[in-house]
Amino acid sequence: MNKKIKFILYFSFFLLVIGFLIINESGFIERFKRESQLKTIQIQIDSLKNLSDSLQNEVDSLKTSNKTIEKVAREKYNFRKPNEVLFEIEEK
């Protein structure tokens, strides 16, 4: 065979293999997309773990501390003691 034809055949085969490795469903492009998605999901997991830890600390504090219970009741639910006057200050 002519050297030129062999070169064209080998080069075409090489391009097909490279194209297959890049474009197919388990190729490099998909791998980079999946790694990016994995990083995003890992950040979300870490954020949710931090939120869970924070909420668990709040639950533990509410179970053990009467001061914390009173603080939450006053701030979130506007509870007050009997004969106590509550003043609300509005910010402009």
N, C-alpha and C positions, 0 to 999 in steps of 0.2 A: 504494500500500500504506500501511497505517497505520504511523505512526512507531513505535508500540509493537512491532509485529510485526517491523519492520526491526531494531529494537534487539535483540530476542530472537534473531533469526537471526544477526546479527553477533556477538553475545555468545556464542552457542552455537558458532559457527564458531571464534571466538577461543579458547574453552575447549578445543575439540577439537585445535586446533593446539598449544596449550600442553601439553595432555595427551600428545599424540604426541611432542613434543620431550623431555618429561621421562621418559616410561615406555618408549619403544621401545628396541630392543637397541643403538642407537647414541645414546641420549639422555644427558642430563646425569647421571642416577643411575649408569648404566653407566660413564660417563667417570670419575666420581669413584672408583668401585670399581677400575677399571683403573689409575688413577693411584696409588691406595693400594698395589695389588699391585706396581706398578712400583717404588715406593719401597722396599718390603720386599725385593724381589728385588735391587735395587741395593745395599742394605745387606748382603745375603748375599754378593753378588759382591765387595764391598770386603773383607769379612771373610775370604773365601776367598783373595783376592789377598794379604792380609797374611800369612795362614798359609802360602801358597805361597812368599812371599818369605822368611819365617822358615826354612822347611824348606830352601830353596835355599841360604841362608846357612850353615845347619848342614852341608849336603852339601859346600859349598865348603871349610868349615873342616875337615871330616873328610878331605878330599882333600889338604889342604896341611899340616896340623899334626899331628905325632905326639903332642903333649901332649893335644890334643882327643881323638884316638883312644884314648889311654890312659885319659882321664877317662871317656869313654863306656863303655869296656870294664869299668872298675872299678865305675861306678855302676849301669849297667843290667844287666850280665851277671855281676857279682861275680867278675870275673877278678882274679887276684893274681899277683905275681911268685913264682918258686920260693923256697922257704924263708921265705916271708912269712906271718906269722900275722894272721888277720883276726878282729877283734872286732866283734860286732854288739851294738848298744845298743838295747834296746826301750824305747819311750816308753809311759807309762801314760796 
